Amino acid sequence: MPKNIAENHETFLAYLAANDDWAFWRRWYSEMWHGEFTNWDLAIEVALIPDVVWEGEDALAKVAKAIRGIEARLALKSAISKFRDSTKTVVKEEVLVHRGHNNPPELIDEPDHVGRREIVWAAIDALEQEVERDSPDRWIVRRSIDAIANWVSDVLRYFGRKADLTIDQAIRWGVPMGGAYLLANPAQLQRIIEAGKAWLPFVN
């Protein structure tokens, strides 16, 4: 590469690094330069930001905020998708390890937790619907996140009362589902909660 081009490249990256509002563009430019850019869903969403956002003296800040909102929404969408993928395994109770062991999965079958599980699934469904809307409802998003977070907190307390069980992200919860059990990783639910909270400030 000619020296002057390489120097200009580094100068431009340094310029973009000087302001957090250029963060997306610095990453995009650098990855395109090296042929490593792959997030075309994000690129398309950025290209579809309304013209009015790109106009005016404060355009840089407005566009940066819009991009952060897009990134947060896509992150929540991805978290929900990964959670659904993690729950595709349904097993019969007899194939699960004995319940008195120290190496989960452990079953969640107390009536209160099982009943509220339906609320959690409804909350995840609601979040998934809102993340696809042009004008998501902030109240629905907040209530859905709270419902999931409260259930996770209660179940962890339930597990915490079991002296022979160590709580960590490796636990896979056996959730009753008909005559079988749905294996769910709590770490995936926690990612939904965190991604939802990160997106919430961008929801009007």
C-alpha positions in Angstrom: 0.0 0.0 0.0 1.4 3.5 -0.9 2.6 5.2 2.2 0.4 8.3 1.8 -2.7 6.2 1.6 -1.8 4.2 4.7 -1.1 7.4 6.6 -4.4 8.9 5.4 -6.2 5.8 6.5 -4.7 5.9 10.0 -5.4 9.7 10.3 -9.1 9.2 9.3 -9.5 6.4 11.9 -8.0 8.6 14.5 -10.4 11.4 13.6 -13.4 9.0 13.9 -12.1 7.7 17.2 -12.1 11.2 18.7 -15.8 11.3 19.0 -18.1 8.5 20.3 -20.8 9.5 17.9 -18.6 8.2 15.1 -18.2 4.8 16.7 -20.4 2.9 14.2 -18.7 4.6 11.3 -15.2 3.9 12.5 -16.1 0.2 13.0 -17.8 0.1 9.6 -15.0 1.8 7.8 -12.3 -0.4 9.4 -14.1 -3.6 8.8 -14.9 -2.7 5.2 -11.2 -1.7 4.7 -10.2 -5.2 5.8 -13.0 -7.0 4.0 -14.5 -8.2 7.3 -17.8 -6.4 7.5 -20.7 -8.9 7.7 -23.5 -7.1 9.7 -25.7 -6.3 6.7 -28.9 -6.3 8.7 -27.5 -3.4 10.7 -26.2 -1.6 7.6 -29.6 -1.8 5.9 -31.3 -0.4 9.0 -28.8 2.4 9.1 -29.5 3.2 5.5 -33.2 3.4 6.2 -32.9 6.0 8.9 -35.3 8.8 7.9 -33.7 11.7 5.9 -34.8 14.3 8.6 -32.4 12.6 11.1 -29.5 13.1 8.8 -30.1 16.9 8.5 -29.2 19.8 10.6 -26.1 20.9 12.6 -26.9 18.1 15.2 -27.1 15.4 12.5 -24.1 13.5 13.8 -25.6 13.2 17.3 -29.0 12.3 16.0 -27.8 9.6 13.6 -25.5 8.2 16.3 -28.5 7.9 18.7 -30.6 6.3 16.0 -27.8 3.7 15.3 -27.4 2.9 19.0 -31.2 2.3 19.2 -31.0 0.0 16.1 -28.0 -1.9 17.6 -29.9 -2.3 20.9 -33.0 -3.6 19.2 -31.1 -6.0 17.0 -29.3 -7.3 20.1 -32.6 -8.0 21.9 -33.9 -9.7 18.8 -30.9 -11.9 18.7 -31.1 -12.7 22.4 -34.7 -13.8 22.0 -33.9 -15.9 19.0 -31.0 -17.6 20.9 -33.3 -18.3 23.8 -35.9 -19.9 21.6 -33.1 -22.1 20.0 -32.0 -23.1 23.5 -35.5 -24.4 24.4 -36.0 -26.6 21.4 -34.9 -29.7 23.4 -37.8 -31.4 25.1 -37.1 -34.6 27.1 -39.1 -37.1 29.1 -38.8 -36.9 32.8 -37.4 -40.4 33.1 -34.3 -39.5 31.0 -33.3 -36.7 33.3 -30.7 -37.2 36.0 -32.1 -38.1 39.5 -33.3 -35.0 41.3 -31.1 -35.5 44.3 -27.9 -35.0 42.4 -25.4 -32.2 42.5 -25.1 -31.8 38.7 -28.3 -30.2 37.2 -30.6 -30.1 35.2 -33.0 -29.6 38.0 -36.8 -29.5 37.6 -39.0 -26.5 38.3 -42.4 -27.9 39.1 -43.7 -26.0 42.1 -47.2 -24.7 41.2 -46.4 -21.1 41.6 -43.3 -21.2 39.4 -45.1 -23.4 36.8 -48.1 -21.0 36.6 -46.0 -17.9 36.3 -43.9 -19.6 33.6 -46.9 -18.9 31.2 -46.6 -15.3 32.1 -42.9 -15.4 31.2 -43.5 -17.0 27.8 -46.2 -14.3 27.1 -43.7 -11.6 28.1 -41.1 -13.0 25.7 -43.7 -13.2 22.9 -44.7 -9.6 23.6 -41.1 -8.4 23.5 -40.6 -10.2 20.2 -43.7 -8.5 18.8 -42.6 -5.0 20.0 -39.1 -5.4 18.7 -40.6 -5.7 15.2 -42.9 -2.7 15.4 -42.1 0.7 13.9 -43.5 2.3 17.1 -43.1 -0.1 20.0 -45.0 0.5 23.2 -42.6 1.5 26.0 -45.1 0.3 28.7 -45.4 -3.2 27.2 -41.6 -3.5 26.8 -40.9 -2.4 30.4 -43.6 -4.7 31.9 -42.4 -7.6 29.8 -38.8 -7.2 31.0 -40.0 -6.9 34.6 -42.0 -10.1 34.3 -39.1 -12.1 33.0 -36.7 -10.6 35.5 -39.0 -11.2 38.5 -39.5 -14.9 37.5 -35.8 -15.5 37.1 -35.1 -13.9 40.5 -37.8 -16.0 42.2 -36.6 -19.2 40.6 -33.0 -18.5 41.6 -34.2 -18.0 45.2 -36.0 -21.3 44.9 -32.9 -23.0 43.8 -30.9 -21.2 46.5 -33.0 -22.9 49.2 -31.7 -26.3 47.9 -28.6 -27.1 49.9 -27.3 -29.6 47.4 -27.4 -27.3 44.4 -24.8 -24.9 43.1 -26.3 -21.9 41.2 -24.3 -20.9 38.2 -24.8 -20.3 34.5 -24.3 -23.9 33.6 -27.7 -24.9 35.1 -30.3 -25.9 32.6 -33.8 -25.7 34.1 -36.3 -28.4 33.4 -39.6 -26.6 32.9 -42.8 -28.8 32.8 -44.4 -28.8 29.3 -47.2 -31.4 28.9 -45.9 -34.8 29.7 -42.3 -33.8 29.2 -39.8 -31.1 30.3 -38.5 -28.1 28.4 -34.7 -27.5 29.1 -34.0 -23.8 29.4 -30.7 -22.1 30.1 -31.2 -19.2 32.6 -28.2 -17.4 31.1 -30.2 -17.0 27.9 -33.1 -15.4 29.8 -30.6 -13.1 31.6 -29.3 -11.9 28.2 -32.9 -11.1 27.2 -33.3 -9.0 30.3 -30.1 -7.1 29.8 -30.7 -6.6 26.1 -34.3 -5.4 26.9 -33.0 -2.9 29.4 -30.4 -1.6 27.0 -33.1 -1.1 24.3 -35.7 0.5 26.6 -34.2 4.1 26.6 -34.6 4.2 22.9 -38.3 3.3 23.0 -40.6 6.3 23.1 
